[in-house]
Structures are given as C-alpha cells and as structure tokens.
Amino acid sequence: MGALTKGRYLSAKGLLLLLVYCTVSVISKGATGDAQPEALPSVQGTLPHFIQEPEDAYIVKSNPIKLRCRAAPALQIFFKCNGEWVHQNEHFSQEYKDLNTGLKVREVMINVSRQQVEDFHGPEDYWCLCVAWSHLGTSKSRKATVRIAYLRKNFEQDPQGKEVPINGMIVLHCRPPEGVPVAEVEWLKNEELLSSLTDDNIDTRADHNLIINEARLSDSGNYTCLASNIVAKRRSTTATVIVFVNGGWSLWTEWSPCNVPCGRGVQKRSRTCTNPAPLNGGAFCEGMSVQKITCNALCPIDGGWDEWSEWTVCSSQCEKLRSRECNSPAPRHRGKMCEGNSEATENCTDGLCTQSMDSSNDVALYSGLGAGIIAVAILVVAVMLYRKNHSEYGVDVIDSSALTGGFQSFNFKTTRQGNPLLLNSSMQPDLTVGRTYSTPLCFQDSTDKELFDPLPDIKVKVQSSFMVSLGVAERAEFHAKGPAETFPRDLSRDYSSTTDRRKKGLLTLNGSFSTGREQPRTNGVFGHPGGRLVVPNAGVSLLVPHGAVAENMSWEMHMVINQGEASVQTLEGCEILLGPEVTYGPPVLDLFTPVAMTIAHCAEVDTENWNVQLKRKTQDSKWEEVMSVEEECTSCYCLMDSTSCHLLLDQPGSYALVGEPLTQAAIKRLKLAVFGSMEAGSMSYSLRVYCVDDTPHAFQGVVAAEKTRGGQLLEEPKMLPFRANTFSLQVSIQDVPQFLWSIKPFTTCQEFSFPQVWCSNQQPLHCAFSLERYSPATAQLSCKISVRQVKGQEQILQVYTAVAETEKESVPFFMQTDCTITSQTGPKAFKIPSSIRQRICATFDTANAKGKDWQLLAQKLHLDRNLGYFAKQRSPSAVILSLWEARHQDTADLDSLASALEEIGKIHSKSSPKDRDEPESDFNHIEAGGVCGTATLTNQTTEDSAPEYTG
C-alpha cells in the first residue's frame, strides 16, 4: 500500500477507516445475534455478488470510456487498474434498493481516458477490475481490458480482376487491413452487398475470400472487398470479373436445292456462330460457315413419237386407222408431252367397202350442210358491214417491243365510247384501206443511234375495220397470254426469251443506249494519310483508310464505271444487274487494310425475296461469285442499305452487284422522268418519258443526253416499285386539252414488255408522245403521264409547262448540288478527326476488364453481323470506323457515332463509380458537310481531345 499515490489511489488513512468500519460492523453483528438492522437489510453469510461486471472497451479517437460495476450486498466498491487502486474521488457511485429482493445494490463507475492507456507501459493491455466489500469479506470481478481502437488504410491483399470462362470457378482473395478490433469483411458486387445466404453458388466464409463455384454470365461485374470495425470502413480496389463465352457453331442447315434447273450446279449449306454466340471477348468460332458441293440436276426430256403403225383394214364406215405412241423417248423429268395426234384416220374410197346408207339420205345431208354454211356466211358479212358503218374503233394498248427498229405485233382492241386514253373518243378514226401512220413506239435505241435521234418510222398498216375486227389483218394480231402459274418458272421463261433475243442481236443488256458519254473515271494519288475517290453524281465512291498505304509510299489509284459492251451478259438464269459495274485499281495495288467502296443499287432488299451476290470479273473476263450478302464471309464484307451497298475489299478489280429474284414479291425501283422540247420551226411538241433503274449513274445518262438536245425536265422524277410478277409496264398520256392539242392515233398508250424493264441492267428505256397544237397562240401544255405496271403500282407525272420558245427557262435536272470534287486526300477526306480515331482504336481494339472491346463498338454502330471478318483484321476498330465513314459520307452525320460512344460511356460510369472523375467526352460540337464536304468533331475542353473509355 505504501506505493499508492495520494492523488490517484486510496490513502492509508482512508483504508484504515474502511477496515475499522468493517470490524465494528462484525462486532455489532455478533452482539445482536442473527437479527439484522432494518436500515441495512442483508443476507447473513453472503459475499458480495456482482450484478454487472466491467466489460472490455475500446477507445475511439479521443473519447474516454466508462467502466461500470454493480454488486449486492456491498458496503463499498472500488476499481483496481493495472494492480493499483483507483482514487476514491474518481469513483462515481450510487446506492439503491432492489424492489424484488429488498437488498441494497451499489453501483460504481469510472472514466478511462486515451492518455491513461497510452501512458501505461506493461507486458499486457491496460486492465481494470472491481473489488466489493460486505460483512463477510470481499469479491473481485473479471478483468476488463481497455484498448485504443484503430484500422489501417491499406489492405494487406487486394482482390484481382479475372476473366473466367462460363461455368468456371472464381476465387477472389482479400486480406483486410490491420486493426483493433479485428475488421469484419463483406463483399460488394456493383455496389450491392453479396450474401451467401441467398445464393448457394457463393461462399464468403473462407478466410475473407469470395468463392463462386460455377461462373454465370450474371456473375460478371465489379467486386469490392469492404473491411470495417468500430473506427472506420475501408474499401479495396475494384476487381472486375468478366465471364466470357466462347463461340460455338450451330447445326448445319439442310442442303439448299441445286441452283440450276438442269446440269451441273452447286448446293450450299450454312451454319452460324450462335451456339452459343461469343460474348464478352470470347473466341470466335473457327472453321467455315458455308459449305458447297456440286450437284447434277436431271434435265427435262421431252417426249417423242414412235413410228406410225400399219393402217387397219377399211371399216364399215369407209375409214382406216393408224396410231402411234409417245415413247421415243417417253417424257421424263418434267419434259413436255408429244405434240400432235396419237391417231390418224383416212377415208376409204377405192370400193373395197360398201355403205348401207340410202343415197337419198346423203343428198339431204349435204344439202342441209351447204345451206347452213351459206346462211352463216351471209350473217357474218351483214354484221361486219353494220359494224363498219356504225361502230367506233380505237387502240388501247400498243406493244412497243420493237427496240432496234424491228416490227413487233400489236394488240388491238375495240374501245368503248368515252375511253379517256383516246384523244377524242367521240370521233371515229379514219381506218381506210392503205392508210399508214408513223407511230413513235417505246424502244431502246440500238447501238448505232444517238439517244434522241428521230424515232424510226414504224409503219402500222390497217387493212380495214372489218379485217381488224376479225383479227386477220396483215400485221394486226390478238395475243392472249395467261397469267403465270408458278414462279420463277414463268419468269425464267421470260428471261430465256430475252436471252434468245440477245443472241439474235435484237436485244442487248448493255450498250443499247448510246449516249456518247465517256466512261466516268476519277483518279488520285494517295499516301499514308489515305483519302477518298468520288465519281460525281453517280452514287459511287472509294474510301482509302488512314494507314492503308505504307509510310513513305504513294499509289496512283483510279476508279471507273464500265459503260461499254457489258460482260454481265454472261449472268446466269434470272440474275440482273442492280448497280453499275465498277473497277478500281491499279491491279498491283497492295494495301495494309481493306478499302471501303460504295455502290448505289435499285433493289428493295429483302432476303426472303432476293438473292443478292457480289461478283468479280476474272482475268478471262468471266464473272465469279465473291460472296452472298446474307451469308457470312471472311474474305470481304458487304453491308446493304436501302439505296447503297458498302463493300470492304482487299483486292482491286471489277465488281458488280447482282440480284436474283426468289419470289414474285421481289421489287426493283424505277425512276420515272418526263422531258419536253419544242421542235424548231414547227407546231409539234415532243414529250419523252424515261423509265430507268433508280440509281444516280443510270439517271445521269438520261440527263446528259437531254442536255445536248435542249430538253426540259417537266416534273420532279418519281420512283415506281416494279415487281417481278412477269407483267408489263404501260405508259399513257391523259387529260390532253382536246381543243388546243392533237395527238397521233395509236400513241396514247404504249407498253414495255416485262423482260425489257426487268433486264434493262442500268440502261434507260423511253417512249415519246408527239403533240401538235392547232394554233401558234397556244403557249401552255398541261396533261398527265400515267406509268403503271399491270397488276402493280402506278405513278402520275403532272405536266404543266410553257411551250413558246421565247418563254423557255432552264429547269434544274438535279435536286442535289452537283459535286465537282472527285478526289480528297488527308484528314479533310474523313469525318472523324485522326486523333479521335486513334484513341477510339486504342480503347476498343483489345478486350479489357470492362468488357468494352471492338465487338461492343460494332454492336452500338449496328454493324454486328459477320464479325468473323473484323476479327481477322489487325485493327478491327479501324475497319469498323472506315465502314461507318463510308456509310455516312452523304449526310456527314456524326450523331450516331457520338451517341454510341456516349452510351458506352454511361454503361462504363454505372459499372465503375470511381472512374467518374475521369475526362468525359463531349460531342456537342459537330460540323457536317455534304457529299463533297468534310466533317469535324471537336471537344469543348481541348482542341484535339477524344472520348476516353479506359478500363
């Protein structure tokens, strides 16, 4: 006790008084026997019992802690810390009576400060206990330790990100920072608490580690280890887990039918990398997606007649019979049956047989037949003469299939009164014998004529209205053609008939419309920065990406639209040309990345109705298939938009987009335009209606020819969907003022046959209407031109123009601005600035922990088909951006790219809150040009900054 200090612990005097008090209490108890005074109820022979003992405590920061003791029965309670008594002045005590037991309960409390704990230096932690006194002795409580609480900042081991295949095991290690008390560990996934109680696949109990037994796609995310105690919480670095799926092939499809109806052909089958599709950077399927085998289709064999049999003996009816059978050969494989009769009869008049018929009956029979024939003949003549004197005749439809000056038969029909297609239906035409009309019919000019040479004088000679009505006129014939039963069989028949005419020289696919124009050609010199070639107003361009040409090198490149004798005449079956044939070179061109070529087309693309292929001309001038648009290919890439096709090509050469209709619902777009001009020094005005494939290049031929002729565009060109239903195209003129203008007979309605229109192959068709005004004072012409496909759609061209030569004004041929820039090199040729392009490629070319690779970029730009082609490129992102540049060259619209990057950035910010302090892209400043212009993308903060989406 001598070591106790006066200020902190009990003095010797105080302790002596305590002992004297206890001794007196014992003596007093002995003198009074077992009776206890009412003022101090107690239990005889009971040591103090602790109701509350001091508990272990932690000092947080500088806040002192309180230690409490409660005991009954107790005369006094004192704390003893680290073996020394705590001064009585530092005790806070109170006494109360327990209502249940009636005993007196004493409670004592002391404060322990941070300074007291820090000043203590001993072999063990700072500790305190309580000592309670009663009449029978003392009792001690348990030791309570007092420690300073803390939690260090750095984790001893942070979890690491992983890329795990699906169904694999994921183990994330975590060792929390050192702390008192020991930190508890929890796991967060995307900022949400994980619990092994709600997911049997997750185990968080093994040494603070997180174990996912079988990885699922939903387990991809950002994982954080969270350590906490009473002092603070600490977060580890975020570990990104990517559960990837390697691509797997689907089952092969069934073999397609042989692609030829007869002979040696090809069958195909395909499979897709969708079982499963590669996800989150998973490997793409290895192997071919398309297999081809040769096939032999059995050719139809038409039937042939056997030799006639011998004549039978003469029958009682004076006839003999012979027969033959269709067995040499018999028809097979959808071949035709034999034509003609299988039996023949012949009268026997050589007296070898006799007749029992009465001769008087023969005379009556032949007399009756003769009288009947004479009566019918008289009746027919009477009817014809009556019709000649009282009826009206006209022409509804004229077949204008005489393309090269040859004559084709006409379809004449008598018209009802009031036919709106006739100039004056109330007037009867003069159809006298020998009268001829020079009729300008619809045609494709032959190669030795200019586009608007005077139309050939095709003489239509009408013998008489009587002969016309009988259908026996020399050149007037009725043609009844039934509708097609099946497709493409009847369509193939029309094609084959067209092919025959090609061979005979009556019809050519290309070059039949000689416009005198040279082949459109453009060229430029390109180096490492790349550039762009454009054929003005043709819908054809070539993009040479940045880096395609090696540094310190340059190539003189050219691009030509072939307009000569078309090699597409070698196309098979029902294939037609959907756009111009384009050649780019030189042939020895060697580039590091593919070029992007854009070709306009005229098809309403639908995989159910069209089979669209890309073909390339070989060295022997034959066409070979490069790819089919709906199939995946790793040698080139084809993206079909509504009006253009965008190609990624590695080899220079001649390319053509070819389509084969699969059903009658296949549609080819036609552009319709009407031009007019007044013939000098005459009263005649010529209207020329053009039907041309809806591509800019095809329409350019019409414009160039009309400019040389001085024609005026009278109405804005319109589009007509032309279906592959084998029905013809009719052009008619309507609502011509009858008192101001006259039109030659038989020309109010003209017709193109189906093969002419469908197989035009970028060559224009046109027909002409010649009108003559009654008076030179007539200065205005108003009428309608109707262009319709039989059992199809119709378009109306409204004509309202001044015809006086002094009032002519130039009418613009194009609604768009002519483009005169044919070659651009360097950064001005691209919409995306070079620095932004490089940073996007650096971000997306390699798969990172965030899962943002080039496949995500392709998905957001809607270019996520045929990914196997991009996977083979050295920089998939650069090729994707080149394709995007080619696709948006006309609009110069950077919104789609900015929106895609912004969407990726939002996904990134949601998954990684810590990255919100990183620079964010701003695409609010976009300047766009036209077809020949440039586009720049700038940032608000820096002149050359780029969106940065790093992992």
Secondary structure, DSSP 8 states (H G I E B T S, - for coil): -TT--TTTS--HHHHHHHHHHHHHHHHHHHHTTT---TTS---TT---EEEE----EEE-TT--EEEEEEEES-SEEEEEETTEE--GGG-EEEEEE-TTT--EEEEEEEEE-HHHHHH---SS-EEEEEEEE-SS-EEE---EEEEE-EE-SS-SB----EEEETT--EEE--B---EES--EEEEEETTEE--TTT-TTEE--STT-EEESS--GGG-EEEEEEEE-SS-EEE---EEEEEEB-------------SSSSEEEEEEEE--S-TT--BTT-----S-SEEEEEEEE---B--------------TTSEEEEE--S-TT--BTT-----S-SEEEEE--SSSS---S-HHHHHHHHHHHHHHHHHHHHHHHHHHHHHHHH-----SBEE---TTS----EE-----TT-TTSS-TTS-----TT-EEE----B---TTS-TTS-----EEE---HHHHHHT-SSSEE-------SSTTHHHHHHHHHHHHHHHHTS--SSSSS-------EEEEEE-TT-EEEEETTTTEEEEE-TTSS-TT--EEEEEEEE-SS-GGGG--TT-EE-S-EEEEE-TT---SS-EEEEEE--B---TTTEEEEEEEE-TTS-EEEEEETTS--SS-EEEE-SSEEEEEESS-EEEEEEEEE-STT-EEEEEEEEEEEE-TTSSEEEEEEEEEESSHHHHHHHHHHHHHHT-EE-S--EEEEEESSS--EEEEEE---TTTEEE-TT-SEEEE-HHHHHT-TT--EEEEEEEEESSTT--EEEEEEEEEETTS-EEEEEEEEE--GGG-----S-SS------EEESGGG-SS-HHHHHHHHHHHSS--TT--SHHHHHHHTT--SSHHHHHTSS-HHHHHHHHHHHHTTTT---HHHHHHHHHHHHHHHHH-GGGGGS------EEE---SS---EEE-SS-TT-------
